[in-house]
């Protein structure tokens, strides 16, 4: 997740992280989280999926 404009509180099981413009957060798969916008915010979410096995493609 990359914050483009605004700010968010990103809740994780053990802490909350405040993200500002330009900051990037990488998460492990299936990690429970919450996102609360603190002001009008634009962010980008990029999901990296495993490549299909070439033998089955």
C-alpha positions in Angstrom: 0.0 0.0 0.0 1.3 3.4 -0.9 -0.2 6.7 0.4 -0.4 9.3 -2.4 -2.4 12.0 -0.6 -3.7 12.4 2.9 -3.0 10.1 5.9 -4.3 6.9 7.4 -4.0 4.9 10.5 -3.2 1.3 9.5 -4.2 -1.1 12.3 -2.3 -4.4 12.7 -2.9 -7.1 15.4 -0.1 -5.6 17.7 0.1 -1.9 16.7 -1.2 1.0 14.7 1.0 2.7 12.1 0.2 6.2 10.8 1.1 6.5 7.1 1.7 9.8 5.3 2.2 10.6 1.6 5.0 8.8 -0.1 5.2 6.0 2.5 4.8 2.4 1.5 3.7 -0.6 3.7 4.3 -4.2 2.7 2.2 -6.9 4.4 2.4 -10.7 4.6 -0.4 -12.6 3.0 -3.7 -13.0 5.0 -2.5 -10.6 7.8 -5.6 -9.1 9.6 -5.6 -5.3 9.3 -7.8 -2.2 9.2 -7.4 1.2 7.5 -8.9 4.4 8.8 -8.5 7.6 6.7 -7.7 10.6 8.9 -8.6 13.0 6.1 -9.5 12.8 2.4 -6.9 10.2 1.2 -5.8 8.6 -2.0 -3.8 5.4 -1.8 -2.7 2.6 -4.1 -3.0 -1.1 -3.2 -0.8 -3.4 -5.2 -1.3 -7.2 -4.7 1.4 -9.5 -5.8 0.1 -13.0 -6.6 2.1 -16.1 -7.1 2.9 -16.9 -10.7 1.2 -20.0 -12.1 3.4 -23.0 -12.5 4.8 -22.9 -16.1 4.0 -26.7 -16.4 0.3 -26.1 -15.8 -0.1 -22.9 -17.8 
